[in-house]
Amino acid sequence: MQIAEPRHTFYLRCLTTFRRLTALVLLGLLLSAPDLSAKPQLTVESVTSSATLPAANPAFKHPNDLHQVFFLQRNSNANTIVWVAQFDPDGRLNPDRPIAGYWRRFAGRGHVMAFRWYERVFGFGTKSRELADGSGFEVRFNGIKSEQLLLKQNGPFDAALYTRQNGRDLKMIYGYLEVDESGLLPKVVRLRLYTSDPKTGQYSTHTIAVSGGAFRE
């Protein structure tokens, strides 16, 4: 005979799922460049340069996966989202699916885990379109379809993801989110985006404060 799940356990499971969904929506939104007219509101606090890549959290391992183009970490735990370029057998970007993402579960064994359907559909999945001039692929995250990124091939089996800031293409390396989970809904309070300038070799840390970071329908 199957034993029914206790009601309080069912409610807790539903709440956990809801919290994950709202967090995904927020994380997706915050991967975009600052848009001060949107909610939540983002304010650039500073942009600093350095000769070496800073570690937002030295306790968290940085992934170094094959064909990696970007990764995202949070202060919540060491689990990291990784996006990689995909190539055909000749080393050219795959026109059908040039970029793919997944979890690297560093809080566990460091194993790879596919996105859940809602993570892919509402947050971390991507849509891509080859540019008419053949210079690369326009990439948009499902959570931030308004923000256009460029996936550009630099050589056989070699590609990078770029964002345009002040007329310059900066290579995206990783993002780090500070999330306050003390309330009913997760609240993002700060985003740090780490890029490099291909022309100078300098790294930039874009520190962005977040207000109104709690998700509301």
C-alpha positions as CSV (number, residue, x, y, z in Angstrom):
1,M,0.0,0.0,0.0
2,Q,1.4,3.4,-1.0
3,I,1.7,5.9,1.9
4,A,0.5,9.4,1.2
5,E,3.1,12.2,1.5
6,P,2.5,14.2,4.7
7,R,0.9,17.6,3.9
8,H,3.6,19.7,5.5
9,T,6.3,17.8,3.4
10,F,4.3,18.5,0.2
11,Y,4.1,22.2,1.1
12,L,7.8,22.5,1.8
13,R,8.6,20.8,-1.5
14,C,6.4,23.2,-3.4
15,L,8.0,26.2,-1.6
16,T,11.5,24.9,-2.5
17,T,10.5,24.5,-6.1
18,F,9.0,28.0,-6.2
19,R,12.1,29.5,-4.6
20,R,14.3,27.9,-7.3
21,L,12.1,29.2,-10.1
22,T,12.2,32.8,-8.8
23,A,15.9,32.6,-8.3
24,L,16.3,31.4,-11.8
25,V,14.3,34.3,-13.2
26,L,16.5,36.7,-11.2
27,L,19.8,35.1,-12.2
28,G,18.7,35.3,-15.8
29,L,17.8,38.9,-15.6
30,L,21.0,39.9,-13.9
31,L,23.3,38.4,-16.6
32,S,22.3,41.4,-18.8
33,A,24.0,44.7,-19.1
34,P,22.7,47.3,-16.7
35,D,19.3,48.8,-17.7
36,L,18.3,51.4,-15.1
37,S,14.7,51.6,-16.4
38,A,14.0,47.9,-15.7
39,K,13.1,46.2,-12.4
40,P,15.1,45.2,-10.5
41,Q,17.2,48.3,-10.9
42,L,20.9,48.0,-11.4
43,T,23.4,50.6,-10.6
44,V,27.1,50.4,-11.7
45,E,29.2,51.1,-8.6
46,S,32.6,50.7,-10.2
47,V,34.6,49.3,-13.0
48,T,38.2,48.5,-12.0
49,S,41.1,47.1,-14.1
50,S,43.7,44.5,-13.1
51,A,46.6,42.6,-14.8
52,T,45.3,39.3,-13.4
53,L,41.8,37.8,-13.2
54,P,40.3,38.4,-9.7
55,A,38.7,35.5,-7.8
56,A,35.3,36.7,-6.5
57,N,35.3,33.9,-3.9
58,P,38.7,32.2,-3.5
59,A,37.0,29.2,-1.8
60,F,35.1,28.3,-5.0
61,K,36.9,26.4,-7.7
62,H,36.9,28.0,-11.2
63,P,35.9,25.5,-13.9
64,N,38.2,24.9,-16.8
65,D,36.1,22.8,-19.1
66,L,36.9,22.1,-22.8
67,H,35.7,25.0,-25.0
68,Q,34.4,26.9,-22.0
69,V,33.2,30.5,-22.9
70,F,31.5,31.7,-19.7
71,F,30.5,30.6,-16.2
72,L,28.3,31.9,-13.4
73,Q,28.8,31.5,-9.6
74,R,26.8,32.5,-6.6
75,N,27.6,33.1,-2.9
76,S,25.0,30.4,-2.0
77,N,27.2,27.4,-2.8
78,A,30.0,26.3,-5.1
79,N,27.8,24.9,-7.8
80,T,28.6,26.6,-11.0
81,I,26.9,27.1,-14.4
82,V,29.1,26.6,-17.4
83,W,28.6,27.5,-21.0
84,V,30.7,25.9,-23.7
85,A,31.1,26.4,-27.5
86,Q,30.2,23.4,-29.7
87,F,32.0,22.6,-32.9
88,D,31.6,20.3,-35.9
89,P,34.3,17.7,-36.7
90,D,36.3,20.3,-38.6
91,G,36.5,22.7,-35.7
92,R,33.9,25.2,-36.9
93,L,31.1,26.4,-34.7
94,N,28.1,24.1,-35.0
95,P,25.5,26.2,-36.8
96,D,22.6,24.2,-35.3
97,R,23.8,24.6,-31.7
98,P,26.9,26.6,-31.3
99,I,26.7,27.0,-27.5
100,A,25.4,24.8,-24.7
101,G,25.2,25.0,-20.9
102,Y,25.1,22.8,-17.8
103,W,25.8,22.6,-14.1
104,R,29.2,21.8,-12.7
105,R,28.3,20.5,-9.2
106,F,31.3,21.6,-7.2
107,A,29.3,21.4,-4.0
108,G,29.2,17.7,-4.6
109,R,31.6,15.5,-6.7
110,G,32.2,18.2,-9.3
111,H,30.2,16.2,-11.8
112,V,28.2,17.6,-14.7
113,M,24.4,17.9,-14.5
114,A,22.0,18.9,-17.2
115,F,19.7,21.9,-16.6
116,R,16.2,21.0,-15.4
117,W,13.6,21.9,-17.9
118,Y,12.5,25.1,-16.1
119,E,16.2,26.2,-15.7
120,R,16.7,25.8,-19.4
121,V,13.4,27.4,-20.5
122,F,13.2,30.3,-18.1
123,G,16.8,31.1,-17.3
124,F,20.0,29.5,-18.7
125,G,19.1,28.0,-22.1
126,T,20.2,30.0,-25.1
127,K,18.9,31.0,-28.5
128,S,21.5,31.6,-31.3
129,R,21.5,33.0,-34.8
130,E,24.3,33.1,-37.3
131,L,25.1,36.7,-38.4
132,A,24.7,37.6,-42.0
133,D,28.4,38.7,-42.4
134,G,29.7,35.4,-41.0
135,S,31.5,37.0,-38.1
136,G,29.9,34.8,-35.5
137,F,26.6,34.0,-33.8
138,E,24.2,36.3,-32.0
139,V,23.5,34.6,-28.6
140,R,20.6,35.4,-26.2
141,F,19.9,33.8,-22.9
142,N,16.3,32.7,-22.4
143,G,16.1,34.7,-19.2
144,I,17.3,37.9,-20.9
145,K,16.3,37.8,-24.5
146,S,16.7,41.6,-24.9
147,E,20.5,41.3,-24.4
148,Q,22.6,40.4,-27.4
149,L,26.0,38.7,-27.0
150,L,28.4,37.7,-29.7
151,L,29.9,34.2,-30.0
152,K,32.9,34.6,-32.2
153,Q,35.3,32.0,-33.6
154,N,39.0,32.8,-33.1
155,G,40.4,29.6,-34.7
156,P,39.7,25.9,-35.1
157,F,38.0,24.6,-32.0
158,D,38.5,28.1,-30.4
159,A,35.7,30.5,-29.7
160,A,34.8,33.2,-27.1
161,L,31.7,35.1,-25.9
162,Y,31.7,38.9,-26.1
163,T,29.6,41.7,-24.7
164,R,29.8,45.3,-26.2
165,Q,30.5,48.0,-23.6
166,N,31.1,51.6,-24.7
167,G,31.7,50.5,-28.3
168,R,34.3,47.9,-27.4
169,D,33.9,44.1,-27.5
170,L,34.9,42.6,-24.2
171,K,35.5,39.0,-23.7
172,M,33.2,37.5,-21.0
173,I,34.8,35.3,-18.5
174,Y,32.5,34.8,-15.5
175,G,29.9,36.4,-13.3
176,Y,29.3,36.2,-9.6
177,L,26.0,36.9,-7.8
178,E,25.5,37.8,-4.2
179,V,22.1,36.4,-3.2
180,D,20.4,37.0,0.1
181,E,18.2,34.0,0.9
182,S,17.2,35.0,4.4
183,G,13.6,35.9,3.4
184,L,10.8,34.1,1.7
185,L,12.1,35.0,-1.8
186,P,15.8,35.1,-2.9
187,K,17.0,38.6,-3.3
188,V,20.0,39.5,-5.4
189,V,22.0,42.4,-3.9
190,R,25.1,42.6,-6.1
191,L,26.5,41.3,-9.4
192,R,30.1,41.2,-10.4
193,L,30.9,40.7,-14.0
194,Y,34.5,39.8,-15.0
195,T,35.7,40.5,-18.6
196,S,38.9,41.0,-20.5
197,D,39.9,43.4,-23.3
198,P,41.4,41.4,-26.2
199,K,43.3,44.6,-27.3
200,T,45.1,45.4,-24.0
201,G,45.0,42.0,-22.1
202,Q,43.6,43.9,-19.1
203,Y,40.8,42.4,-16.9
204,S,37.8,44.5,-15.8
205,T,35.6,43.9,-12.8
206,H,32.1,45.5,-13.2
207,T,30.5,45.8,-9.8
208,I,26.8,46.4,-10.0
209,A,24.5,47.1,-7.1
210,V,20.9,45.7,-7.2
211,S,17.8,47.3,-5.7
212,G,14.3,45.7,-5.8
213,G,16.0,42.4,-6.5
214,A,13.1,40.3,-5.1
215,F,11.0,38.7,-7.8
216,R,7.3,39.9,-7.8
217,E,4.6,38.9,-10.3
